[in-house]
Amino acid sequence: MQEHERWLKVVDRDLVKLAALCSQFDKVFEKIFHDAGHLNPFSTKFRYPTDFEIPNFQDTKNSIQRTEKIVNFVLKRIAELETGQKDLF
């Protein structure tokens, strides 16, 4: 099993665990803990929703915005690490 496969097994769809793991290497990832915690139910609870567990439109819209925020954060951080330049986005 490769290193990245072991990490994925540890986090098992838990975005907070993934952010915590990343923050062990780069403390900047602590900035996304709150948004990651909001999104966790979408990877488990809502995977097979019942009539009572379907998120409403506003919560879904908010979650999409948080997802975009995290994706942009990660892409920006990767670019910063690769180029050594900050504020590329």
Backbone as a printed PyTorch tensor [residue, N CA C, xyz], in Angstrom:
tensor([[[  0.8530,  -1.1820,   0.0000],
         [  0.0000,   0.0000,   0.0000],
         [  0.8990,   1.2450,   0.0000]],

        [[  0.6040,   2.1740,  -0.8870],
         [  1.3970,   3.3950,  -0.9870],
         [  0.9930,   4.3900,   0.0970]],

        [[  1.8680,   5.3590,   0.3300],
         [  1.6550,   6.3470,   1.3970],
         [  0.3100,   7.0630,   1.2650]],

        [[ -0.0150,   7.5510,   0.0730],
         [ -1.2700,   8.2870,  -0.1000],
         [ -2.4880,   7.3780,   0.1280]],

        [[ -2.3640,   6.0970,  -0.1610],
         [ -3.4720,   5.1640,   0.0740],
         [ -3.7050,   4.9720,   1.5690]],

        [[ -2.6380,   4.9620,   2.3590],
         [ -2.7910,   4.8590,   3.8220],
         [ -3.4810,   6.1070,   4.3650]],

        [[ -3.1150,   7.2700,   3.8510],
         [ -3.7520,   8.5120,   4.3080],
         [ -5.2420,   8.5160,   3.9870]],

        [[ -5.5770,   8.0860,   2.7780],
         [ -6.9840,   8.0640,   2.3950],
         [ -7.7850,   7.1040,   3.2590]],

        [[ -7.1740,   6.0120,   3.6530],
         [ -7.8610,   5.0610,   4.5290],
         [ -8.1050,   5.6750,   5.9090]],

        [[ -7.1530,   6.4650,   6.3860],
         [ -7.2890,   7.1170,   7.6900],
         [ -8.4130,   8.1430,   7.6790]],

        [[ -8.5040,   8.9490,   6.6400],
         [ -9.5080,  10.0100,   6.6210],
         [-10.8960,   9.5110,   6.2380]],

        [[-10.9930,   8.4700,   5.4300],
         [-12.2530,   7.8130,   5.0680],
         [-13.4390,   8.7720,   4.9380]],

        [[-13.3710,   9.6570,   3.9750],
         [-14.4520,  10.6000,   3.6350],
         [-14.6890,  11.6790,   4.6970]],

        [[-13.8110,  11.8200,   5.6560],
         [-13.9620,  12.8250,   6.7030],
         [-13.0750,  14.0170,   6.3590]],

        [[-13.6960,  15.0940,   5.9100],
         [-12.9350,  16.2570,   5.4680],
         [-12.2050,  16.9500,   6.6160]],

        [[-12.7500,  16.8800,   7.8130],
         [-12.0700,  17.4780,   8.9600],
         [-10.7880,  16.7030,   9.2570]],

        [[-10.8590,  15.3760,   9.2030],
         [ -9.6540,  14.5660,   9.4040],
         [ -8.6280,  14.8480,   8.3160]],

        [[ -9.0950,  15.0140,   7.0920],
         [ -8.1820,  15.3150,   5.9870],
         [ -7.5130,  16.6770,   6.2010]],

        [[ -8.2930,  17.6840,   6.5950],
         [ -7.7260,  19.0060,   6.8680],
         [ -6.7460,  18.9440,   8.0360]],

        [[ -7.0750,  18.1510,   9.0600],
         [ -6.1740,  17.9940,  10.2090],
         [ -4.8730,  17.3200,   9.7830]],

        [[ -4.9830,  16.3200,   8.9490],
         [ -3.7970,  15.6360,   8.4450],
         [ -2.9290,  16.6080,   7.6380]],

        [[ -3.5560,  17.3810,   6.7770],
         [ -2.8120,  18.3700,   5.9780],
         [ -2.1800,  19.4260,   6.8810]],

        [[ -2.8810,  19.8170,   7.9470],
         [ -2.3570,  20.8640,   8.8230],
         [ -1.1430,  20.3970,   9.6250]],

        [[ -0.9420,  19.0850,   9.7150],
         [  0.2780,  18.5890,  10.3560],
         [  1.5120,  18.9720,   9.5370]],

        [[  1.3170,  19.1500,   8.2420],
         [  2.4150,  19.5190,   7.3430],
         [  2.4060,  21.0060,   7.0100]],

        [[  1.2130,  21.6110,   7.0900],
         [  1.0640,  23.0110,   6.7180],
         [ -0.0770,  23.6000,   7.5470]],

        [[  0.2420,  24.4040,   8.5460],
         [ -0.7510,  24.9500,   9.4920],
         [ -1.8210,  25.8030,   8.8090]],

        [[ -1.5600,  26.2590,   7.6160],
         [ -2.5310,  27.0830,   6.8860],
         [ -3.8500,  26.3200,   6.6810]],

        [[ -3.7830,  25.0020,   6.6350],
         [ -4.9840,  24.1930,   6.4130],
         [ -5.9720,  24.2620,   7.5780]],

        [[ -5.5370,  24.7770,   8.7160],
         [ -6.4630,  24.9420,   9.8410],
         [ -7.5800,  25.9260,   9.4930]],

        [[ -7.3440,  26.7730,   8.5030],
         [ -8.3470,  27.7520,   8.0760],
         [ -9.6110,  27.0990,   7.5140]],

        [[ -9.5150,  25.8560,   7.0640],
         [-10.6790,  25.2400,   6.4130],
         [-11.4210,  24.2500,   7.3120]],

        [[-11.0210,  24.1270,   8.5840],
         [-11.6840,  23.1820,   9.4930],
         [-13.1960,  23.4150,   9.5650]],

        [[-13.5950,  24.6700,   9.7400],
         [-15.0190,  24.9740,   9.9120],
         [-15.8250,  24.5860,   8.6700]],

        [[-15.3460,  24.9760,   7.5100],
         [-16.0560,  24.6350,   6.2720],
         [-16.0580,  23.1270,   6.0350]],

        [[-14.9470,  22.4710,   6.3440],
         [-14.8770,  21.0180,   6.1790],
         [-15.8940,  20.3260,   7.0810]],

        [[-16.0290,  20.8180,   8.3070],
         [-17.0110,  20.2350,   9.2360],
         [-18.4320,  20.3830,   8.7400]],

        [[-18.7160,  21.4980,   8.1010],
         [-20.0580,  21.7140,   7.5420],
         [-20.3420,  20.7310,   6.4030]],

        [[-19.3150,  20.4060,   5.6400],
         [-19.5060,  19.5640,   4.4550],
         [-19.5180,  18.0630,   4.7580]],

        [[-19.0120,  17.6430,   5.8950],
         [-18.9270,  16.2130,   6.1970],
         [-20.2470,  15.4490,   6.0130]],

        [[-21.3780,  15.9730,   6.4650],
         [-22.6240,  15.2130,   6.2690],
         [-22.9520,  14.9180,   4.8050]],

        [[-22.4690,  15.7570,   3.9070],
         [-22.7590,  15.5360,   2.4930],
         [-22.0160,  14.3160,   1.9450]],

        [[-20.9610,  13.9040,   2.6110],
         [-20.2200,  12.7310,   2.1370],
         [-20.7320,  11.4370,   2.7680]],

        [[-21.5330,  11.5370,   3.8040],
         [-22.0120,  10.3230,   4.4730],
         [-23.5230,  10.3410,   4.6560]],

        [[-24.0200,  11.2380,   5.4570],
         [-25.4450,  11.2730,   5.8090],
         [-26.3570,  11.4170,   4.5920]],

        [[-25.9670,  12.2660,   3.6690],
         [-26.8250,  12.5380,   2.5130],
         [-26.5130,  11.6580,   1.3090]],

        [[-25.6160,  10.7310,   1.4900],
         [-25.2660,   9.8420,   0.3780],
         [-26.4890,   9.0150,  -0.0520]],

        [[-27.2210,   8.5050,   0.9040],
         [-28.4450,   7.7350,   0.6330],
         [-29.5700,   8.3720,   1.4490]],

        [[-30.0360,   9.5430,   1.0280],
         [-30.9970,  10.2850,   1.8450],
         [-32.3840,   9.6530,   1.8810]],

        [[-33.0490,   9.8790,   2.9960],
         [-34.4650,   9.5520,   3.1090],
         [-35.2240,  10.8580,   2.9410]],

        [[-36.5240,  10.7960,   3.0150],
         [-37.3200,  12.0170,   2.8720],
         [-36.9940,  13.0450,   3.9520]],

        [[-36.5430,  12.5840,   5.1280],
         [-36.2810,  13.4840,   6.2380],
         [-34.8430,  14.0090,   6.2470]],

        [[-34.0000,  13.4620,   5.4080],
         [-32.5960,  13.8420,   5.4410],
         [-32.1250,  14.6060,   4.2090]],

        [[-33.0270,  15.0040,   3.3680],
         [-32.6440,  15.7520,   2.1720],
         [-32.3890,  17.2040,   2.5800]],

        [[-31.2010,  17.7300,   2.2810],
         [-30.9140,  19.1200,   2.6610],
         [-31.7600,  20.0890,   1.8390]],

        [[-32.1060,  21.2090,   2.4600],
         [-32.9060,  22.1940,   1.7360],
         [-32.0320,  22.9610,   0.7340]],

        [[-32.6670,  23.7530,  -0.0890],
         [-31.9690,  24.4570,  -1.1580],
         [-30.8880,  25.3830,  -0.6130]],

        [[-31.2160,  26.1750,   0.4100],
         [-30.2590,  27.1500,   0.9420],
         [-29.0390,  26.4540,   1.5460]],

        [[-29.2540,  25.3690,   2.2680],
         [-28.1310,  24.6310,   2.8560],
         [-27.2640,  24.0180,   1.7540]],

        [[-27.8980,  23.5400,   0.7140],
         [-27.1560,  22.9730,  -0.4170],
         [-26.3450,  24.0590,  -1.1150]],

        [[-26.9470,  25.2070,  -1.3390],
         [-26.2520,  26.3230,  -1.9760],
         [-25.0620,  26.7720,  -1.1200]],

        [[-25.2730,  26.8720,   0.1770],
         [-24.2070,  27.2530,   1.0990],
         [-23.0740,  26.2270,   1.0670]],

        [[-23.4240,  24.9710,   0.9750],
         [-22.4190,  23.9080,   0.9390],
         [-21.6080,  23.9420,  -0.3570]],

        [[-22.2530,  24.2730,  -1.4520],
         [-21.5340,  24.4100,  -2.7250],
         [-20.5370,  25.5620,  -2.6250]],

        [[-20.9430,  26.6590,  -2.0190],
         [-20.0380,  27.8020,  -1.8470],
         [-18.8430,  27.4220,  -0.9590]],

        [[-19.0930,  26.6710,   0.0980],
         [-17.9990,  26.2280,   0.9780],
         [-17.0690,  25.2650,   0.2430]],

        [[-17.6450,  24.4170,  -0.5870],
         [-16.8280,  23.4940,  -1.3790],
         [-15.9200,  24.2660,  -2.3230]],

        [[-16.4860,  25.2530,  -3.0020],
         [-15.6890,  26.0780,  -3.9090],
         [-14.5860,  26.8090,  -3.1520]],

        [[-14.8960,  27.2740,  -1.9530],
         [-13.9090,  27.9630,  -1.1230],
         [-12.7420,  27.0310,  -0.7890]],

        [[-13.0440,  25.7990,  -0.4020],
         [-11.9930,  24.8350,  -0.0640],
         [-11.1740,  24.4670,  -1.2990]],

        [[-11.8450,  24.2000,  -2.4070],
         [-11.1270,  23.8430,  -3.6410],
         [-10.1900,  24.9730,  -4.0500]],

        [[-10.6830,  26.2100,  -4.0290],
         [ -9.8480,  27.3520,  -4.3910],
         [ -8.6840,  27.5230,  -3.4200]],

        [[ -8.9420,  27.3010,  -2.1400],
         [ -7.8840,  27.3750,  -1.1300],
         [ -6.7810,  26.3620,  -1.4330]],

        [[ -7.1660,  25.1270,  -1.6990],
         [ -6.1810,  24.0720,  -1.9670],
         [ -5.4100,  24.3560,  -3.2510]],

        [[ -6.1070,  24.7610,  -4.3100],
         [ -5.4170,  25.0810,  -5.5680],
         [ -4.4350,  26.2340,  -5.3820]],

        [[ -4.8490,  27.2340,  -4.6260],
         [ -3.9730,  28.3750,  -4.3560],
         [ -2.7480,  27.9220,  -3.5720]],

        [[ -2.9580,  27.0890,  -2.5640],
         [ -1.8410,  26.6260,  -1.7340],
         [ -0.8680,  25.7850,  -2.5580]],

        [[ -1.3730,  24.9430,  -3.4240],
         [ -0.5110,  24.1380,  -4.2950],
         [  0.3190,  25.0480,  -5.1900]],

        [[ -0.3320,  26.0450,  -5.7860],
         [  0.3770,  26.9760,  -6.6640],
         [  1.4560,  27.7380,  -5.8960]],

        [[  1.1430,  28.1520,  -4.6720],
         [  2.1220,  28.8700,  -3.8610],
         [  3.3330,  27.9940,  -3.5560]],

        [[  3.0680,  26.7420,  -3.2280],
         [  4.1680,  25.8400,  -2.9060],
         [  5.0120,  25.5050,  -4.1360]],

        [[  4.3580,  25.3780,  -5.2860],
         [  5.0930,  25.0380,  -6.5090],
         [  5.9160,  26.2070,  -7.0360]],

        [[  5.3980,  27.4250,  -6.9010],
         [  6.0750,  28.5740,  -7.4980],
         [  6.8530,  29.4100,  -6.4880]],

        [[  6.5040,  29.2580,  -5.2210],
         [  7.1320,  30.1060,  -4.2000],
         [  6.5460,  31.5010,  -4.1500]],

        [[  5.4870,  31.7350,  -4.9260],
         [  4.8420,  33.0530,  -4.9640],
         [  3.4940,  32.9940,  -4.2750]],

        [[  3.1720,  34.0410,  -3.5390],
         [  1.8720,  34.1210,  -2.8780],
         [  0.9350,  35.0320,  -3.6590]],

        [[ -0.3400,  34.9020,  -3.3650],
         [ -1.3810,  35.7490,  -3.9750],
         [ -1.4370,  35.6420,  -5.4880]],

        [[ -1.3560,  34.4030,  -5.9920],
         [ -1.4830,  34.1870,  -7.4260],
         [ -2.9390,  34.2110,  -7.8840]],

        [[ -3.8440,  33.9090,  -6.9840],
         [ -5.2680,  33.8720,  -7.3420],
         [ -5.9800,  35.0290,  -6.7180]]])
